[in-house]
Amino acid sequence: MHQGLGIHEKVELHELLTMKTVCAAKAMAMKELVNDPQLRNLLEQDARKSREHINELQGLITGGPANFQ
């Protein structure tokens, strides 16, 4: 499936990877600034999920296995 990716699809994957990387960094930075435990937990969950997405996108870009759920 991955071998047939067109250049526009690879560019789109790189854009998504960049966006998810920024989202993960922002969530981790914001987590350190909040005092509310529920909000902190939500930001931790968001950062964790973003890291999962980053790993999946990297797998697609490199042609490696992607673990879709």
VMD Tcl script that builds the backbone (N, CA, C; Angstrom):
set m [mol new atoms 207]
animate dup $m
set s [atomselect $m all]
$s set {name element resname resid chain x y z} {
  {N N MET 1 A 0.826 -1.191 0.000}
  {CA C MET 1 A 0.000 0.000 0.000}
  {C C MET 1 A 0.867 1.251 0.000}
  {N N HIS 2 A 1.955 1.293 0.779}
  {CA C HIS 2 A 2.767 2.497 0.919}
  {C C HIS 2 A 3.582 2.802 -0.326}
  {N N GLN 3 A 3.954 1.743 -1.099}
  {CA C GLN 3 A 4.819 1.945 -2.242}
  {C C GLN 3 A 4.159 2.815 -3.303}
  {N N GLY 4 A 2.852 2.857 -3.329}
  {CA C GLY 4 A 2.145 3.592 -4.359}
  {C C GLY 4 A 1.833 5.032 -4.012}
  {N N LEU 5 A 2.408 5.563 -2.943}
  {CA C LEU 5 A 2.109 6.940 -2.563}
  {C C LEU 5 A 2.672 7.909 -3.584}
  {N N GLY 6 A 1.835 8.852 -3.995}
  {CA C GLY 6 A 2.290 9.894 -4.899}
  {C C GLY 6 A 3.002 10.991 -4.123}
  {N N ILE 7 A 3.679 11.853 -4.858}
  {CA C ILE 7 A 4.426 12.934 -4.210}
  {C C ILE 7 A 3.493 13.842 -3.410}
  {N N HIS 8 A 2.301 14.108 -3.937}
  {CA C HIS 8 A 1.359 14.968 -3.208}
  {C C HIS 8 A 0.900 14.312 -1.910}
  {N N GLU 9 A 0.793 12.994 -1.912}
  {CA C GLU 9 A 0.407 12.286 -0.690}
  {C C GLU 9 A 1.536 12.319 0.342}
  {N N LYS 10 A 2.758 12.176 -0.123}
  {CA C LYS 10 A 3.900 12.250 0.788}
  {C C LYS 10 A 4.029 13.650 1.387}
  {N N VAL 11 A 3.792 14.666 0.569}
  {CA C VAL 11 A 3.835 16.045 1.073}
  {C C VAL 11 A 2.749 16.246 2.123}
  {N N GLU 12 A 1.573 15.717 1.869}
  {CA C GLU 12 A 0.469 15.829 2.831}
  {C C GLU 12 A 0.820 15.128 4.145}
  {N N LEU 13 A 1.438 13.963 4.062}
  {CA C LEU 13 A 1.854 13.252 5.272}
  {C C LEU 13 A 2.884 14.057 6.057}
  {N N HIS 14 A 3.812 14.696 5.349}
  {CA C HIS 14 A 4.808 15.534 6.027}
  {C C HIS 14 A 4.143 16.733 6.707}
  {N N GLU 15 A 3.142 17.314 6.055}
  {CA C GLU 15 A 2.414 18.434 6.665}
  {C C GLU 15 A 1.681 17.981 7.921}
  {N N LEU 16 A 1.049 16.825 7.858}
  {CA C LEU 16 A 0.361 16.285 9.037}
  {C C LEU 16 A 1.350 15.983 10.154}
  {N N LEU 17 A 2.504 15.446 9.790}
  {CA C LEU 17 A 3.539 15.147 10.779}
  {C C LEU 17 A 4.011 16.420 11.473}
  {N N THR 18 A 4.216 17.469 10.702}
  {CA C THR 18 A 4.629 18.754 11.278}
  {C C THR 18 A 3.565 19.284 12.232}
  {N N MET 19 A 2.305 19.230 11.812}
  {CA C MET 19 A 1.213 19.724 12.650}
  {C C MET 19 A 1.117 18.931 13.957}
  {N N LYS 20 A 1.207 17.611 13.866}
  {CA C LYS 20 A 1.106 16.777 15.064}
  {C C LYS 20 A 2.288 17.002 16.002}
  {N N THR 21 A 3.462 17.246 15.444}
  {CA C THR 21 A 4.640 17.515 16.266}
  {C C THR 21 A 4.460 18.812 17.042}
  {N N VAL 22 A 3.942 19.833 16.375}
  {CA C VAL 22 A 3.682 21.113 17.042}
  {C C VAL 22 A 2.604 20.941 18.109}
  {N N CYS 23 A 1.559 20.190 17.806}
  {CA C CYS 23 A 0.483 19.956 18.781}
  {C C CYS 23 A 1.010 19.251 20.029}
  {N N ALA 24 A 1.861 18.257 19.847}
  {CA C ALA 24 A 2.418 17.531 20.993}
  {C C ALA 24 A 3.288 18.451 21.842}
  {N N ALA 25 A 4.112 19.257 21.189}
  {CA C ALA 25 A 4.985 20.180 21.927}
  {C C ALA 25 A 4.162 21.216 22.684}
  {N N LYS 26 A 3.115 21.714 22.054}
  {CA C LYS 26 A 2.265 22.716 22.707}
  {C C LYS 26 A 1.552 22.112 23.917}
  {N N ALA 27 A 1.026 20.909 23.770}
  {CA C ALA 27 A 0.326 20.263 24.884}
  {C C ALA 27 A 1.274 20.039 26.058}
  {N N MET 28 A 2.497 19.611 25.772}
  {CA C MET 28 A 3.467 19.384 26.847}
  {C C MET 28 A 3.862 20.697 27.523}
  {N N ALA 29 A 4.014 21.749 26.749}
  {CA C ALA 29 A 4.369 23.052 27.324}
  {C C ALA 29 A 3.219 23.602 28.163}
  {N N MET 30 A 2.007 23.489 27.665}
  {CA C MET 30 A 0.847 24.008 28.388}
  {C C MET 30 A 0.594 23.216 29.666}
  {N N LYS 31 A 0.892 21.925 29.630}
  {CA C LYS 31 A 0.689 21.069 30.807}
  {C C LYS 31 A 1.466 21.597 32.007}
  {N N GLU 32 A 2.636 22.137 31.745}
  {CA C GLU 32 A 3.474 22.656 32.830}
  {C C GLU 32 A 2.934 23.962 33.407}
  {N N LEU 33 A 2.043 24.620 32.685}
  {CA C LEU 33 A 1.542 25.925 33.115}
  {C C LEU 33 A 0.202 25.873 33.833}
  {N N VAL 34 A -0.498 24.745 33.751}
  {CA C VAL 34 A -1.839 24.678 34.330}
  {C C VAL 34 A -1.803 24.107 35.745}
  {N N ASN 35 A -2.761 24.518 36.540}
  {CA C ASN 35 A -2.888 24.026 37.909}
  {C C ASN 35 A -4.034 23.033 38.068}
  {N N ASP 36 A -5.020 23.118 37.199}
  {CA C ASP 36 A -6.187 22.254 37.295}
  {C C ASP 36 A -5.819 20.814 36.908}
  {N N PRO 37 A -6.051 19.850 37.801}
  {CA C PRO 37 A -5.666 18.465 37.516}
  {C C PRO 37 A -6.400 17.860 36.316}
  {N N GLN 38 A -7.657 18.218 36.124}
  {CA C GLN 38 A -8.405 17.676 34.987}
  {C C GLN 38 A -7.840 18.197 33.669}
  {N N LEU 39 A -7.522 19.473 33.632}
  {CA C LEU 39 A -6.943 20.053 32.426}
  {C C LEU 39 A -5.555 19.474 32.167}
  {N N ARG 40 A -4.778 19.294 33.220}
  {CA C ARG 40 A -3.446 18.697 33.081}
  {C C ARG 40 A -3.565 17.279 32.507}
  {N N ASN 41 A -4.510 16.516 33.015}
  {CA C ASN 41 A -4.738 15.159 32.523}
  {C C ASN 41 A -5.150 15.168 31.050}
  {N N LEU 42 A -6.016 16.087 30.681}
  {CA C LEU 42 A -6.453 16.205 29.296}
  {C C LEU 42 A -5.275 16.532 28.376}
  {N N LEU 43 A -4.407 17.430 28.815}
  {CA C LEU 43 A -3.233 17.789 28.019}
  {C C LEU 43 A -2.262 16.614 27.903}
  {N N GLU 44 A -2.116 15.837 28.964}
  {CA C GLU 44 A -1.263 14.645 28.913}
  {C C GLU 44 A -1.818 13.623 27.924}
  {N N GLN 45 A -3.130 13.431 27.949}
  {CA C GLN 45 A -3.762 12.512 27.007}
  {C C GLN 45 A -3.568 12.986 25.570}
  {N N ASP 46 A -3.722 14.291 25.354}
  {CA C ASP 46 A -3.549 14.857 24.021}
  {C C ASP 46 A -2.118 14.657 23.528}
  {N N ALA 47 A -1.146 14.896 24.385}
  {CA C ALA 47 A 0.258 14.725 24.010}
  {C C ALA 47 A 0.560 13.258 23.702}
  {N N ARG 48 A 0.021 12.349 24.505}
  {CA C ARG 48 A 0.241 10.916 24.293}
  {C C ARG 48 A -0.361 10.477 22.951}
  {N N LYS 49 A -1.572 10.920 22.675}
  {CA C LYS 49 A -2.233 10.555 21.421}
  {C C LYS 49 A -1.506 11.166 20.228}
  {N N SER 50 A -1.019 12.384 20.391}
  {CA C SER 50 A -0.252 13.025 19.312}
  {C C SER 50 A 1.019 12.234 19.015}
  {N N ARG 51 A 1.686 11.738 20.056}
  {CA C ARG 51 A 2.895 10.928 19.841}
  {C C ARG 51 A 2.564 9.634 19.092}
  {N N GLU 52 A 1.422 9.035 19.406}
  {CA C GLU 52 A 0.996 7.833 18.679}
  {C C GLU 52 A 0.786 8.159 17.204}
  {N N HIS 53 A 0.128 9.278 16.945}
  {CA C HIS 53 A -0.114 9.691 15.562}
  {C C HIS 53 A 1.196 9.990 14.838}
  {N N ILE 54 A 2.126 10.614 15.537}
  {CA C ILE 54 A 3.441 10.911 14.950}
  {C C ILE 54 A 4.126 9.612 14.532}
  {N N ASN 55 A 4.096 8.609 15.392}
  {CA C ASN 55 A 4.719 7.321 15.066}
  {C C ASN 55 A 4.061 6.671 13.852}
  {N N GLU 56 A 2.733 6.740 13.771}
  {CA C GLU 56 A 2.024 6.175 12.626}
  {C C GLU 56 A 2.381 6.912 11.341}
  {N N LEU 57 A 2.414 8.232 11.404}
  {CA C LEU 57 A 2.757 9.019 10.218}
  {C C LEU 57 A 4.185 8.741 9.769}
  {N N GLN 58 A 5.108 8.634 10.711}
  {CA C GLN 58 A 6.494 8.325 10.356}
  {C C GLN 58 A 6.583 6.959 9.680}
  {N N GLY 59 A 5.807 6.009 10.170}
  {CA C GLY 59 A 5.782 4.691 9.543}
  {C C GLY 59 A 5.265 4.742 8.120}
  {N N LEU 60 A 4.244 5.530 7.888}
  {CA C LEU 60 A 3.715 5.667 6.534}
  {C C LEU 60 A 4.719 6.336 5.606}
  {N N ILE 61 A 5.383 7.360 6.117}
  {CA C ILE 61 A 6.344 8.104 5.295}
  {C C ILE 61 A 7.533 7.230 4.922}
  {N N THR 62 A 8.029 6.448 5.874}
  {CA C THR 62 A 9.205 5.613 5.612}
  {C C THR 62 A 8.844 4.286 4.954}
  {N N GLY 63 A 7.564 4.003 4.860}
  {CA C GLY 63 A 7.147 2.747 4.250}
  {C C GLY 63 A 7.149 1.586 5.215}
  {N N GLY 64 A 7.361 1.882 6.495}
  {CA C GLY 64 A 7.355 0.845 7.520}
  {C C GLY 64 A 5.936 0.498 7.930}
  {N N PRO 65 A 5.814 -0.375 8.901}
  {CA C PRO 65 A 4.480 -0.775 9.358}
  {C C PRO 65 A 3.786 0.352 10.108}
  {N N ALA 66 A 2.522 0.501 9.855}
  {CA C ALA 66 A 1.702 1.474 10.573}
  {C C ALA 66 A 0.684 0.694 11.393}
  {N N ASN 67 A 0.557 1.039 12.639}
  {CA C ASN 67 A -0.375 0.349 13.532}
  {C C ASN 67 A -1.654 1.152 13.650}
  {N N PHE 68 A -2.611 0.844 12.789}
  {CA C PHE 68 A -3.885 1.552 12.837}
  {C C PHE 68 A -4.805 0.853 13.813}
  {N N GLN 69 A -5.584 1.655 14.516}
  {CA C GLN 69 A -6.516 1.087 15.485}
  {C C GLN 69 A -7.918 1.370 15.048}
}
mol reanalyze $m
mol bondsrecalc $m
mol representation Tube
mol addrep $m
